Amino acid sequence: MPVNKTTPLPPWASATVEPKRKFKFILTLGDIPAWVVKSAARPNLSVSVGAKHSFLGHEFKYPGRVTWDNIDVTLVEPIDPDISAVVLRVVEKAGYTLPSKWNAGNEGWRKTLSKRRFSSNNLGDVSVKMIDSDGNMVERWTLRNAWVSNINYSDLDYSGEELTELKITLVFDYADLELFSQE
Protein backbone atom coordinates (compact mmCIF):
# COMPACT_ATOMS: atom_id res chain seq x y z
CA MET A 1 0.00 0.00 0.00
CA PRO A 2 1.54 3.35 -1.04
CA VAL A 3 1.96 6.00 1.66
CA ASN A 4 0.65 9.46 0.74
CA LYS A 5 3.28 11.95 1.88
CA THR A 6 2.50 15.63 1.68
CA THR A 7 5.41 17.85 0.83
CA PRO A 8 5.59 20.96 3.01
CA LEU A 9 5.05 24.20 1.14
CA PRO A 10 8.04 26.45 0.68
CA PRO A 11 7.85 29.59 2.84
CA TRP A 12 7.14 31.88 -0.14
CA ALA A 13 4.00 29.88 -0.98
CA SER A 14 2.40 30.82 2.35
CA ALA A 15 -0.15 33.66 2.37
CA THR A 16 1.26 34.81 5.72
CA VAL A 17 4.70 35.66 4.32
CA GLU A 18 5.02 39.30 3.31
CA PRO A 19 8.19 40.54 1.61
CA LYS A 20 9.44 44.08 2.10
CA ARG A 21 8.32 46.29 -0.79
CA LYS A 22 10.22 49.21 -2.34
CA PHE A 23 7.25 51.58 -2.29
CA LYS A 24 6.32 51.03 1.37
CA PHE A 25 8.55 53.54 3.12
CA ILE A 26 8.41 56.86 4.94
CA LEU A 27 11.33 59.28 5.16
CA THR A 28 11.60 61.64 8.12
CA LEU A 29 13.75 64.63 7.17
CA GLY A 30 13.49 67.81 9.26
CA ASP A 31 10.56 70.04 8.26
CA ILE A 32 10.13 68.35 4.87
CA PRO A 33 6.75 66.57 4.72
CA ALA A 34 7.01 62.83 4.07
CA TRP A 35 4.47 62.94 1.23
CA VAL A 36 6.82 64.91 -1.07
CA VAL A 37 9.49 62.19 -1.00
CA LYS A 38 9.62 60.32 -4.31
CA SER A 39 12.60 58.06 -3.67
CA ALA A 40 15.29 57.48 -1.08
CA ALA A 41 18.22 55.15 -0.77
CA ARG A 42 18.85 52.99 2.26
CA PRO A 43 22.32 53.22 3.79
CA ASN A 44 25.18 51.33 2.18
CA LEU A 45 28.60 50.77 3.64
CA SER A 46 32.01 49.69 2.45
CA VAL A 47 34.84 48.03 4.33
CA SER A 48 38.22 49.02 2.98
CA VAL A 49 41.18 46.73 2.70
CA GLY A 50 43.22 48.05 5.60
CA ALA A 51 46.36 46.01 5.31
CA LYS A 52 47.85 43.38 3.04
CA HIS A 53 50.48 40.83 3.85
CA SER A 54 52.37 38.97 1.18
CA PHE A 55 53.87 35.58 1.93
CA LEU A 56 55.50 33.52 -0.78
CA GLY A 57 52.98 33.38 -3.63
CA HIS A 58 49.97 34.52 -1.60
CA GLU A 59 48.44 37.79 -0.51
CA PHE A 60 46.39 37.98 2.68
CA LYS A 61 44.02 40.91 3.23
CA TYR A 62 42.74 42.38 6.47
CA PRO A 63 39.72 44.63 6.94
CA GLY A 64 40.23 48.33 7.48
CA ARG A 65 37.71 51.13 8.02
CA VAL A 66 33.97 51.14 7.52
CA THR A 67 32.74 54.00 5.34
CA TRP A 68 29.07 54.87 4.91
CA ASP A 69 28.04 56.01 1.43
CA ASN A 70 26.08 59.20 0.83
CA ILE A 71 22.34 58.88 0.27
CA ASP A 72 20.35 60.54 -2.50
CA VAL A 73 16.75 61.57 -1.85
CA THR A 74 14.42 62.78 -4.60
CA LEU A 75 11.58 65.14 -3.68
CA VAL A 76 8.66 66.37 -5.78
CA GLU A 77 8.02 70.10 -5.55
CA PRO A 78 4.55 71.22 -4.53
CA ILE A 79 3.79 74.94 -4.58
CA ASP A 80 2.68 74.89 -0.95
CA PRO A 81 4.83 74.12 0.94
CA ASP A 82 7.53 75.34 -1.45
CA ILE A 83 10.10 72.55 -1.04
CA SER A 84 12.75 74.53 -2.97
CA ALA A 85 12.63 77.19 -0.29
CA VAL A 86 12.41 74.66 2.59
CA VAL A 87 15.58 72.89 1.43
CA LEU A 88 17.46 76.14 0.86
CA ARG A 89 16.42 77.27 4.37
CA VAL A 90 18.04 74.08 5.75
CA VAL A 91 21.39 75.30 4.37
CA GLU A 92 20.81 78.85 5.61
CA LYS A 93 19.91 77.66 9.12
CA ALA A 94 23.14 75.65 9.13
CA GLY A 95 25.08 78.90 8.77
CA TYR A 96 25.15 79.93 5.12
CA THR A 97 24.27 83.58 4.44
CA LEU A 98 23.55 84.66 0.88
CA PRO A 99 25.84 87.53 -0.20
CA SER A 100 22.73 89.54 -1.16
CA LYS A 101 21.81 89.62 2.56
CA TRP A 102 25.13 91.14 3.66
CA ASN A 103 25.16 94.79 4.67
CA ALA A 104 27.26 97.07 6.86
CA GLY A 105 25.01 96.65 9.89
CA ASN A 106 24.61 92.90 9.52
CA GLU A 107 27.21 90.78 11.25
CA GLY A 108 25.52 87.61 9.93
CA TRP A 109 28.02 87.24 7.11
CA ARG A 110 30.64 86.07 9.60
CA LYS A 111 28.69 82.92 10.45
CA THR A 112 29.77 79.82 8.51
CA LEU A 113 28.37 76.33 8.01
CA SER A 114 28.34 74.04 11.00
CA LYS A 115 27.77 70.29 11.25
CA ARG A 116 26.01 70.89 14.57
CA ARG A 117 23.57 73.41 13.06
CA PHE A 118 22.94 71.13 10.08
CA SER A 119 22.14 68.02 12.07
CA SER A 120 20.81 68.79 15.53
CA ASN A 121 18.93 72.06 15.00
CA ASN A 122 17.93 71.54 11.43
CA LEU A 123 17.39 68.02 10.18
CA GLY A 124 17.08 66.24 13.52
CA ASP A 125 17.02 62.46 13.26
CA VAL A 126 16.84 61.55 9.59
CA SER A 127 15.29 58.13 9.24
CA VAL A 128 14.05 55.80 6.52
CA LYS A 129 11.21 53.61 7.78
CA MET A 130 9.90 50.61 5.89
CA ILE A 131 6.32 49.58 6.64
CA ASP A 132 4.17 46.52 6.04
CA SER A 133 0.68 46.32 4.49
CA ASP A 134 -0.92 47.32 7.80
CA GLY A 135 1.29 50.41 8.16
CA ASN A 136 3.42 48.88 10.91
CA MET A 137 7.10 49.76 10.92
CA VAL A 138 9.26 46.73 10.10
CA GLU A 139 12.64 48.44 9.61
CA ARG A 140 14.10 51.83 10.55
CA TRP A 141 17.45 53.22 9.48
CA THR A 142 18.45 56.33 11.45
CA LEU A 143 21.21 58.44 9.92
CA ARG A 144 23.46 59.96 12.58
CA ASN A 145 24.82 63.50 12.15
CA ALA A 146 23.28 63.88 8.69
CA TRP A 147 23.75 67.03 6.65
CA VAL A 148 22.93 68.18 3.12
CA SER A 149 25.94 68.21 0.81
CA ASN A 150 24.22 68.73 -2.53
CA ILE A 151 20.96 70.18 -3.87
CA ASN A 152 20.03 69.63 -7.53
CA TYR A 153 16.90 71.31 -8.87
CA SER A 154 15.35 69.64 -11.93
CA ASP A 155 15.42 71.22 -15.35
CA LEU A 156 12.40 72.98 -16.79
CA ASP A 157 11.06 72.00 -20.21
CA TYR A 158 8.11 73.40 -22.22
CA SER A 159 7.60 70.03 -23.89
CA GLY A 160 7.44 68.05 -20.64
CA GLU A 161 4.49 67.31 -18.38
CA GLU A 162 6.41 65.73 -15.49
CA LEU A 163 6.46 67.06 -11.95
CA THR A 164 9.44 69.18 -11.01
CA GLU A 165 11.81 67.55 -8.54
CA LEU A 166 14.86 68.26 -6.55
CA LYS A 167 17.48 65.79 -5.47
CA ILE A 168 19.44 66.21 -2.28
CA THR A 169 22.50 64.28 -1.18
CA LEU A 170 22.81 63.48 2.50
CA VAL A 171 26.16 62.84 4.16
CA PHE A 172 26.20 61.15 7.57
CA ASP A 173 28.64 59.55 9.99
CA TYR A 174 26.89 56.20 10.47
CA ALA A 175 23.43 54.62 10.54
CA ASP A 176 21.57 52.58 13.13
CA LEU A 177 19.28 49.77 12.00
CA GLU A 178 16.27 48.72 14.06
CA LEU A 179 14.09 45.77 13.10
CA PHE A 180 10.57 45.42 14.47
CA SER A 181 8.88 42.05 14.84
CA GLN A 182 5.30 41.66 13.66
CA GLU A 183 3.26 39.61 16.08
C-alpha positions in Angstrom: 0.0 0.0 0.0 1.5 3.3 -1.0 2.0 6.0 1.7 0.6 9.5 0.7 3.3 11.9 1.9 2.5 15.6 1.7 5.4 17.9 0.8 5.6 21.0 3.0 5.1 24.2 1.1 8.0 26.5 0.7 7.9 29.6 2.8 7.1 31.9 -0.1 4.0 29.9 -1.0 2.4 30.8 2.3 -0.1 33.7 2.4 1.3 34.8 5.7 4.7 35.7 4.3 5.0 39.3 3.3 8.2 40.5 1.6 9.4 44.1 2.1 8.3 46.3 -0.8 10.2 49.2 -2.3 7.2 51.6 -2.3 6.3 51.0 1.4 8.6 53.5 3.1 8.4 56.9 4.9 11.3 59.3 5.2 11.6 61.6 8.1 13.7 64.6 7.2 13.5 67.8 9.3 10.6 70.0 8.3 10.1 68.4 4.9 6.7 66.6 4.7 7.0 62.8 4.1 4.5 62.9 1.2 6.8 64.9 -1.1 9.5 62.2 -1.0 9.6 60.3 -4.3 12.6 58.1 -3.7 15.3 57.5 -1.1 18.2 55.2 -0.8 18.8 53.0 2.3 22.3 53.2 3.8 25.2 51.3 2.2 28.6 50.8 3.6 32.0 49.7 2.4 34.8 48.0 4.3 38.2 49.0 3.0 41.2 46.7 2.7 43.2 48.0 5.6 46.4 46.0 5.3 47.8 43.4 3.0 50.5 40.8 3.8 52.4 39.0 1.2 53.9 35.6 1.9 55.5 33.5 -0.8 53.0 33.4 -3.6 50.0 34.5 -1.6 48.4 37.8 -0.5 46.4 38.0 2.7 44.0 40.9 3.2 42.7 42.4 6.5 39.7 44.6 6.9 40.2 48.3 7.5 37.7 51.1 8.0 34.0 51.1 7.5 32.7 54.0 5.3 29.1 54.9 4.9 28.0 56.0 1.4 26.1 59.2 0.8 22.3 58.9 0.3 20.4 60.5 -2.5 16.8 61.6 -1.8 14.4 62.8 -4.6 11.6 65.1 -3.7 8.7 66.4 -5.8 8.0 70.1 -5.6 4.6 71.2 -4.5 3.8 74.9 -4.6 2.7 74.9 -1.0 4.8 74.1 0.9 7.5 75.3 -1.5 10.1 72.6 -1.0 12.7 74.5 -3.0 12.6 77.2 -0.3 12.4 74.7 2.6 15.6 72.9 1.4 17.5 76.1 0.9 16.4 77.3 4.4 18.0 74.1 5.8 21.4 75.3 4.4 20.8 78.9 5.6 19.9 77.7 9.1 23.1 75.6 9.1 25.1 78.9 8.8 25.1 79.9 5.1 24.3 83.6 4.4 23.5 84.7 0.9 25.8 87.5 -0.2 22.7 89.5 -1.2 21.8 89.6 2.6 25.1 91.1 3.7 25.2 94.8 4.7 27.3 97.1 6.9 25.0 96.7 9.9 24.6 92.9 9.5 27.2 90.8 11.3 25.5 87.6 9.9 28.0 87.2 7.1 30.6 86.1 9.6 28.7 82.9 10.4 29.8 79.8 8.5 28.4 76.3 8.0 28.3 74.0 11.0 27.8 70.3 11.3 26.0 70.9 14.6 23.6 73.4 13.1 22.9 71.1 10.1 22.1 68.0 12.1 20.8 68.8 15.5 18.9 72.1 15.0 17.9 71.5 11.4 17.4 68.0 10.2 17.1 66.2 13.5 17.0 62.5 13.3 16.8 61.6 9.6 15.3 58.1 9.2 14.1 55.8 6.5 11.2 53.6 7.8 9.9 50.6 5.9 6.3 49.6 6.6 4.2 46.5 6.0 0.7 46.3 4.5 -0.9 47.3 7.8 1.3 50.4 8.2 3.4 48.9 10.9 7.1 49.8 10.9 9.3 46.7 10.1 12.6 48.4 9.6 14.1 51.8 10.6 17.5 53.2 9.5 18.5 56.3 11.5 21.2 58.4 9.9 23.5 60.0 12.6 24.8 63.5 12.1 23.3 63.9 8.7 23.7 67.0 6.6 22.9 68.2 3.1 25.9 68.2 0.8 24.2 68.7 -2.5 21.0 70.2 -3.9 20.0 69.6 -7.5 16.9 71.3 -8.9 15.3 69.6 -11.9 15.4 71.2 -15.3 12.4 73.0 -16.8 11.1 72.0 -20.2 8.1 73.4 -22.2 7.6 70.0 -23.9 7.4 68.1 -20.6 4.5 67.3 -18.4 6.4 65.7 -15.5 6.5 67.1 -11.9 9.4 69.2 -11.0 11.8 67.6 -8.5 14.9 68.3 -6.5 17.5 65.8 -5.5 19.4 66.2 -2.3 22.5 64.3 -1.2 22.8 63.5 2.5 26.2 62.8 4.2 26.2 61.1 7.6 28.6 59.6 10.0 26.9 56.2 10.5 23.4 54.6 10.5 21.6 52.6 13.1 19.3 49.8 12.0 16.3 48.7 14.1 14.1 45.8 13.1 10.6 45.4 14.5 8.9 42.0 14.8 5.3 41.7 13.7 3.3 39.6 16.1 
